[in-house]
């Protein structure tokens, strides 16, 4: 007997569902050098794993290819298998290291082709940075679909090149879409790890640091490597700042001993010295509490901007002067144009100027509230999930 249309549709749905259940999916992530490249990859991988569990996709494997594992614990936690692929960094200024790094890039690319051929993933997700080049190049040679994400308001060299052939391109800043083919690019916002996206409740956060509830808190973020100019300025301003504020200061691992030593000297005999807490690095729980306690944030102008926006906290950004193509400065002023921060450039960065700017924002409640509102408006939530879903869709539709 002839089957009804409803029966046919049910069979088709079951067939598609079973196909997805049986599909062996492989995704390679690549990027490197800094936390600004690494942690957005982790944010996307978290959501990919969520989709894998929700849709019962069996045999799924996730890989991370770079010159360094960066954070082994995070890779293990999210089921990312690490494969080392060396690379070199071609600087925009003259350096003899450029000649050495050309060979590193060449041999790294050969290694990437071999490893990618062995894995043969369904899609490669590139976050940019010099360490992503060998893997993206290998994917191009092997005709594996490439999906890239650009964090800056203007693309870096690797992503600008990869954008010519990438199947999909996601951008954090809407202005960055102008640099890529219109049909392949989408403004998704920036992927943020779930465990730091939402700050702790303020009272709980202040209690964690043993801070007083009636005193505004400054959170200082110098990036994953720290920022010497920010560290030095904060130390110089400490006696003045601690009269009115509490400070959580992420110094960077390399700078911690020096900064703490200087702070101890500067605060000798200071009755308010307990209002200052330096950290070499803030783990996810500490970031969650620090963002909940913060009344204002002093930070570099990398991808941390998007975390700050998700927290809805006013900020003072200090862009890195020597970033490639002025990316850091463009990021900072794009965020400032949205009314969510003020910008202090490095050549103007002094203890008096920074302290005065902090006072201006904190003491003017209307300004503070407007900046906090603008930060939340700037934020685009669910970026990690949007990217992850598209990655999975590409992977499941890829025919090897």
Secondary structure by P-SEA (a helix, b strand, c coil): ccccaaaaaaaaaaaaaaaaaacbbbbbbbccccccccaaaaaaaaaaaaaaaaacccbbbbbbbccccccaaaaaaabbbbbbbbbccccccccaaaaaaaaaaaaaaaaaaaaaaaacccbbbbcccccaaaaaaaaaaaccbbbbbbccccccaaaaaacccccbbbbccccccccccccccccccbbbbccccccccaaaaaaaacccccbbbbbbbccccccaaaaaaaaaacccccccbbbbbbcccccaaaaaaaaaaaaccccccccbbbbccccaaaaaaaaaaccccccccccaaaaaaaacccbbbbcccccccaaaaaaaaaaaaaccccccccccccaaaaaaaaaaaaacaaaaaaaaaaaaaacccaaaaaaaaaaaaaaaaccc
